[in-house]
Amino acid sequence: MNLSYWELKNWFTNIDYTIVGSGIVGLHAALRLRERFPESKILVLEKGMLPQGASTKNAGFACFGSLSEIINDLKSHTEEEVIQLIQKRWEGLQLLRKNLGDEAIDFKPFGGYELFLENDDTNYDLSLNKMAFINEILKPIFKTAVFTKEIERFGFNGTKEYLIFNPFEAQIDTGNMMQALLKKAISDNILILNQQTVTEYQESINGVQVAIGDFSFKTKKIVFATNGFASSITNGAVKPARAQVLITEPIPNLDVKGTFHLDKGYYYFRNINDRILIGGGRNLDFERETTSEFGETAIIQNRLEFLLKNVILPNQDFKVEHRWSGIMGLGSSKNPIVSQLSEHVYCGVRLGGMGVAIGSLIGTELADLI
């Protein structure tokens, strides 16, 4: 199909910046470029009907890492790297709230909890022993102790007596957040085209020729904010990681309120509209979950249901209403990649499963490279 003169003129002529990916990172990059270059023409291309990876599929946790997850990260990262990562996640959350407002994203500061299964002596003991040390290294960021020990009071079954509480954690409504972000981008005269897959790009001295199917156009700069789908542009430094989720039907008199982590952050659940949303379990089948294909598997969905039935809601009937998955971007390091790949090509990827927290900051840093 040939595009019309009007379509070519308004959408595909004199483009200054083309951003690939309309998720949290891509739209924050676009908004920051608009701030820096008020007169520029900015085009965002999105391969999905909605942001395709995890921006509209995540669990809505405004978090920066559970205690056992942070302890685990210290095995593969230096203390300085871990502190820096947490600082970035925390700054990113503040930036997201500032940009969109707490009401728009339905920000609820209920705090976060980490629970430990009865037989998980190793992680439980290690977390309690290391808690004072982790609080100490995080004090420069939070000015007070982040993690404290609390008696379990939610009626969970088969868990240790104490939970670890973090008052700085909160919930957001993922759908409301992304809608607010899209509205803000559109009101800032940022062009967004959905269901457009960039099939290739060719760089020249004064710009980049971008192909979407059998059509191509020229842009001065191209910015990739494709996170879990960025393996090819990063030579394998980013690997896709599927995260599976399910949500129950509304549950009468639900007493669970907050964001909850289990097993070094590999499982997570929260309340939302009288329901429980639970996700995770990637560690049951790392190989099969290292994929950019959406989908659910019996081994993980069964485990999520087992935890709901036996641990989270032991004395309550519930029905699963819906299941889905999202694609995260992970790698050997949890440090995000924000870099200029060549003269006119940039990328901001590998958010390490912390897109809600760190995405706004990475998008802004990415735009500031240009």
SVG drawing of the C-alpha trace seen along z (x, -y; Angstrom):
<svg xmlns="http://www.w3.org/2000/svg" viewBox="-17 -25 49 53">
<polyline fill="none" stroke="black" stroke-width="0.4" points="0.0,0.0 1.3,-3.5 1.0,-6.1 -0.7,-9.3 1.1,-12.6 -0.5,-13.8 0.7,-10.7 4.2,-11.1 4.3,-14.8 2.9,-14.7 4.3,-11.4 7.4,-10.5 9.1,-13.7 11.8,-15.8 11.9,-13.4 14.5,-14.4 14.2,-11.5 12.7,-8.0 12.1,-6.0 11.5,-2.3 9.3,-1.1 6.5,-3.0 6.9,-1.7 8.1,-3.5 11.6,-4.1 10.6,-5.0 8.0,-7.6 10.2,-9.1 12.9,-9.5 10.5,-11.2 9.2,-13.5 12.8,-14.5 13.7,-15.1 10.7,-17.3 11.8,-19.3 15.3,-19.7 14.3,-20.3 10.9,-22.0 10.7,-22.4 11.9,-18.8 9.7,-16.2 9.6,-13.0 8.2,-9.7 7.6,-6.7 7.2,-3.3 5.6,-0.4 5.3,3.1 2.4,4.0 -1.2,2.9 -0.1,1.6 3.4,1.3 4.6,4.9 7.1,6.0 6.3,5.4 5.2,1.8 1.5,2.7 2.0,6.3 3.9,5.8 2.4,6.3 2.5,2.6 5.1,2.8 6.8,-0.5 9.7,1.4 13.5,1.4 14.4,4.9 13.5,7.2 16.0,7.8 16.9,11.4 17.1,10.1 19.6,7.4 21.7,9.9 21.7,12.2 22.7,9.3 25.8,8.7 27.1,12.1 27.4,11.0 27.8,7.2 30.0,5.0 28.5,3.2 28.9,-0.1 27.1,1.2 24.2,2.5 23.8,-0.8 23.9,-2.7 21.3,-0.4 18.9,-0.9 19.5,-4.7 18.6,-4.7 15.5,-2.7 14.5,-5.0 15.2,-8.2 13.3,-6.6 10.2,-6.1 10.3,-9.7 10.6,-10.9 7.6,-8.8 5.5,-10.2 6.6,-13.7 6.0,-13.4 2.5,-11.8 1.3,-12.6 0.3,-10.1 -3.4,-10.3 -2.9,-9.4 -0.9,-6.3 -3.1,-5.3 0.0,-5.4 -0.7,-3.5 2.1,-3.6 1.0,-0.4 4.6,0.7 6.2,4.0 6.7,7.3 9.0,10.3 7.8,13.7 9.7,16.9 8.4,20.4 8.6,22.6 11.4,24.8 13.5,21.8 15.9,21.6 18.8,20.5 17.3,17.3 15.4,16.5 18.5,16.7 20.7,14.9 18.2,12.1 17.8,11.6 21.6,11.7 22.3,9.3 19.4,6.9 21.4,4.4 24.3,4.3 21.9,3.7 20.1,1.0 23.5,-0.6 24.6,-0.7 21.2,-2.1 21.1,-4.8 22.7,-7.5 19.7,-7.1 16.8,-6.7 18.1,-8.4 16.6,-5.7 16.3,-1.9 14.6,-0.4 14.0,3.1 12.4,4.1 11.1,7.4 7.4,7.8 5.1,10.5 3.2,12.1 -0.5,10.9 -2.1,11.7 -3.0,15.3 -0.6,16.8 0.1,20.5 3.4,22.5 5.6,19.4 8.1,18.2 6.8,16.2 8.3,13.0 8.0,10.9 10.5,8.3 8.7,4.9 9.8,2.1 7.8,-1.2 9.2,-2.7 7.5,-0.2 4.1,-1.0 1.7,0.2 0.6,-1.6 -2.0,-0.8 0.0,0.2 -2.8,-0.5 -3.5,-4.0 0.2,-4.8 0.8,-3.9 -2.4,-5.6 -1.3,-8.8 2.1,-8.5 0.7,-8.1 -1.7,-11.0 1.2,-13.2 3.3,-12.2 0.4,-12.9 -0.3,-16.3 3.4,-17.1 3.0,-16.6 4.9,-13.3 3.7,-11.1 3.0,-7.4 2.4,-4.7 1.4,-1.2 1.8,2.2 4.9,1.0 7.9,3.3 11.3,2.0 12.7,4.7 16.1,3.0 18.0,-0.3 20.9,-1.7 23.1,-4.4 24.6,-7.1 26.7,-10.2 23.7,-12.4 21.1,-10.1 19.4,-6.7 17.1,-5.0 14.5,-3.0 12.5,-0.2 9.1,0.8 8.1,3.7 8.3,2.7 8.3,-1.0 11.3,-3.1 11.9,-6.7 14.7,-8.9 15.4,-10.1 18.3,-12.0 18.6,-9.8 17.2,-6.4 16.7,-5.4 16.0,-1.8 13.9,-1.4 13.0,2.3 14.4,3.9 13.6,7.6 13.7,7.5 17.2,5.9 19.3,9.0 20.4,8.4 21.4,4.7 23.4,5.4 25.1,8.6 23.4,10.8 24.1,8.5 20.3,8.5 18.3,11.7 14.6,11.9 13.0,13.2 9.3,14.1 7.3,13.4 4.0,15.2 1.1,13.7 -2.4,14.6 -5.2,12.7 -8.2,14.0 -11.8,13.0 -12.8,10.6 -12.5,12.2 -15.0,11.0 -13.3,9.6 -9.8,9.9 -7.4,8.9 -4.1,8.9 -2.9,5.3 0.6,4.4 3.2,5.7 4.7,9.0 7.9,10.9 8.9,14.5 12.0,16.5 14.6,13.8 12.0,11.8 11.2,14.7 7.6,14.7 5.5,11.6 1.9,10.8 -0.3,7.9 -4.0,6.9 -5.8,5.0 -9.5,4.3 -10.3,7.1 -8.3,9.6 -4.9,11.1 -2.4,10.8 0.5,13.2 3.4,13.7 6.9,15.2 8.3,18.7 10.8,18.2 13.4,20.0 11.4,23.2 12.3,23.3 15.0,20.8 15.7,22.3 12.1,22.2 11.4,18.8 14.4,17.2 12.2,16.4 10.6,13.4 7.4,15.5 4.4,14.6 2.6,17.6 1.9,19.5 3.2,22.9 1.6,25.5 4.7,25.9 4.7,22.2 0.9,21.6 0.4,24.6 3.0,23.3 1.4,19.9 -1.9,21.5 -0.3,23.8 1.1,20.8 -2.3,19.0 -4.2,22.0 -1.7,23.2 0.2,20.1 -1.5,16.8 -5.3,17.7 -5.2,21.0 -8.8,20.8 -10.5,19.0 -12.2,20.1 -11.0,18.3 -11.2,18.5 -8.5,17.6 -10.0,15.1 -7.2,14.4 -3.6,15.3 -0.9,13.5 2.8,12.9 5.3,10.1 8.8,10.0 11.6,8.5 15.2,7.7 17.9,9.3 21.6,10.0 24.7,11.1 24.6,7.7 21.6,5.9 23.1,2.6 21.0,1.1 22.6,0.4 22.3,-3.2 24.6,-3.9 25.4,-5.4 25.9,-2.5 27.1,-4.6 26.9,-8.1 23.1,-8.2 22.0,-5.1 21.3,-4.9 19.8,-2.4 18.4,-2.2 17.7,1.4 18.2,4.3 16.0,3.0 16.5,6.2 12.9,6.7 12.7,3.2 11.1,1.2 8.5,-0.5 11.2,-1.8 14.0,-2.6 12.3,-3.1 11.6,-6.8 15.2,-7.6 16.7,-5.4 14.5,-7.1 15.6,-10.5 19.3,-9.5 18.9,-8.0 17.6,-11.3 20.4,-13.2 23.0,-11.2 21.8,-12.9"/>
</svg>
